[in-house]
Amino acid sequence: MNLEQGAQRANPLTRIIDAALQRDGGWLPFDRFMALALYAPGLGYYANASRKFGRMPSSGSDFVTAPELTPLFGRALAVQVAEALEKTGTDEVWEFGAGSGALALQLLDALGDRVARYRIVDLSGTLRERQQQTLAKHAAKVEWLSELPESMNGVVVGNEVLDAMPVQLLARSGGQWFERGVVAQGDGFAWSDRPTDLRPPVEIEGEHDYLTEIHPQAEAFIATLADRLGRGAAFFFDYGFPESEYYHPQRHMGTVMCHRGHQADGDPLSDVGEKDITAHVNFTGVALAGQNAGLEVLGYCNQARFLLNAGILPMMEQATLAERSMAARLIHEHEMGELFKVVGFAAGEPWDAIGFAEGDRSHTL
Ligand SMILES: C[S@@+](CC[C@H](N)C(=O)[O-])C[C@H]1O[C@@H](n2cnc3c(N)ncnc32)[C@H](O)[C@@H]1O
């Protein structure tokens, strides 16, 4: 064993994954591997003390999200949240996966007395500490939960939370479907495929080799939310596509990506716990999961459309040049404007939500 191999084996997260592999007969489905790599207590990427979110690699961060880029994201979203609070007669905001607390701060600043309580549900204990610091001036209104309560009312928001939920990998090879999982190999991990009855939600045209994901956890999350949200609305932002694009025959390498130091790579099996692992969101699956569990789809559109509908342009006109150029990245097609989408749900009677006033693409789901 060389020194590097010894160091890898000494990594406590690798040992936890090794133990899970042994318990499961030497093979872990990718969703279990991803769950441990991201959320193993104290060690997984979202559970450890690394910085994660920030504008530049020099801050020690790995990637930037919309609320980290500019407060205008939260200010524009606040217009939609204010409308939703009024239409649903509620006064609580629920945020899932609140990261550094940046969006919570932007929403609380913009919404003022219209919010009586701001509740954050996050799996990550270390992020909770960071959120507490960011939100110190709103401390009296903010509450943290580590899981969904049995029942809730209010307006739910989540930015880039669905893409952080573990996915299962399906690989078609030689015309046969396999579930792709992980085995131990040498000092690290390797891929290993097993025959499966699982299939993508739509037929993939052609016979060529094809790798993709299915998203049972994200869909179960939406279904549980639907069950528990008595009165209110929910808005989720993320990168992804409707089913017909997600499972397009040409998208044959899947969408799993890792982020570290503002660089993307496609190898989740290396440097486990030190980088983010994500997959794009199948918005058709999310919308169906919500609808089947009793929610109404308020709309679905790209992020640019949603933010423009919510009035980000006049906000940009008031902003400094530097702020304006950051906000422009949220709406430019070749940056976050088109790849990122928004889906909105109502629990109870639907209404015409301002964010989807123009450019609603629900018909493409
Ligand atoms: C990519 S980060 C996004 C953070 C933040 N929303 C932002 O935009 O900067 C994903 C976040 O989702 C959280 N998360 C993942 N699954 C979750 C779940 N089931 N419930 C609540 N939070 C979750 C992670 O702990 C992490 O804080």
The ligand as a Gaussian input file, in Angstrom:
#p B3LYP/6-31G(d) Opt

LIG

0 1
 C      -27.323000      22.960000      -3.515000
 S      -27.693000      23.375000      -1.877000
 C      -28.689000      24.805000      -2.121000
 C      -28.645000      25.764000      -0.969000
 C      -29.434000      27.063000      -1.096000
 N      -30.835000      26.815000      -1.308000
 C      -28.886000      27.970000      -2.159000
 O      -29.572000      28.157000      -3.167000
 O      -27.789000      28.500000      -1.990000
 C      -28.796000      22.100000      -1.382000
 C      -29.337000      22.202000       0.032000
 O      -30.432000      21.290000       0.166000
 C      -30.344000      20.640000       1.441000
 N      -31.193000      19.431000       1.362000
 C      -31.029000      18.352000       0.585000
 N      -32.044000      17.473000       0.757000
 C      -32.899000      18.042000       1.640000
 C      -34.148000      17.651000       2.211000
 N      -34.715000      16.481000       1.927000
 N      -34.744000      18.499000       3.065000
 C      -34.179000      19.679000       3.379000
 N      -32.996000      20.104000       2.871000
 C      -32.361000      19.293000       2.025000
 C      -28.838000      20.489000       1.633000
 O      -28.500000      20.240000       2.978000
 C      -28.358000      21.864000       1.134000
 O      -28.472000      22.851000       2.133000

